[in-house]
Amino acid sequence: MRETNQTQVTEFLLLGLSDDPHTQKLLFILFLGVYLITVLANLLLTYLVQVDSRLHTPMYFFLCNLSLADFCFSTNIVPQALAHLLSQKKVISFTRCATQLLFFLIFGCTQCAFLAVMSYDRYVAICNPLHYPSIMTWRVCVQLAAGSWTSGILVSVVDTTFTLSLPYQGSNSIAHFFCEAPALLILASTDTHTSEMVIFLMGVVILLIPVSLILVSYSHIIVTVVRMKSAVGRLKAFSTCGSHLMVVILFYGSAIVTYMTPKSSKEQEKLVSVFYGVVTPMLNPLIYSLRNKDVKGALRKVATRNFSC
């Protein structure tokens, strides 16, 4: 399983979350349940937006894209983790590891961009409601969506390149349950300062800048909502924005802890990764659907129609 110091590593050993067989079985059941809910919830939310004309709005267009990113994000990580929890040979090839890292970053970074775009959409809807239709046209929405996916891909390619271009000639044991940049850099056989700085700068671009835009948007939203004379209007505005804020806090909080703060213990890093890599993709659609009357109405409509048939 270990290569000599002069030989490039061709495969990695993923140590996972635990080496205790009983704990692994419990984790398998937990991960499987979370993944099934993630797949069902994200696909169902996407389906509802497609079939219900009342949900054909910019906000739900962006939400569909976020659900797609969540689904792909989770599918890139969890199935392999499930297989390794039941396997004695927890090995992943260098190529497969590189592919997993690239797509993990693509879908994760794209989520960051979409959360910023969705905050802008809420800002325009609440602070400039009369100009909303002329500002958030479908052409603008498509451009914002394309920009989100493009920025996610570009940042991911840079991070992946600077991570995997390093020589890996020593230990091949990754203290993680999937291939993530911080866990891989520890195994590099050379100084990683440059790669770490590049990843940090990319984190500023895709994490801190979107967070700043979100904070600016919501500061204007809060001022506007507080000035509303109608209590019903204030409640509706806060309810609409509450779901988005919950998702922002959950995803950005855990991602910033991993990529923008000093190195913590390996166990803490793995627990944080479980949260934003496994749990958050399940919570996002549930938060939006459970707190949203339009989505719940669309679900009742579809259920009633299918039951009648």
BELGILIN-V62571 format. One line per field, one symbol per residue. phi: phi as a letter, one per 30 degrees, with the letter a starting at -180 (. if undefined). A space follows every 10 residues. Layout:
phi->???
//
This chain:
phi->.ccddccddc abcddicacd eddddddddd dddddddedd dddddddddd ccddcdbeed dddddddddd ddedddcded dddddccdcc cbdedddddd dddededddd eedddddddd eddddcdbdd cedddcdddd dddddddddd dddddddddd dddcdddcbc dcccdacadb eeddedddca dceddddddd dddddccdde dddddddddd dddddddddd dddddddddd dedddddedd ddedddedcb bedcdddddd dddeddccde eddedddddd ccdddddddd ddddddddd
//
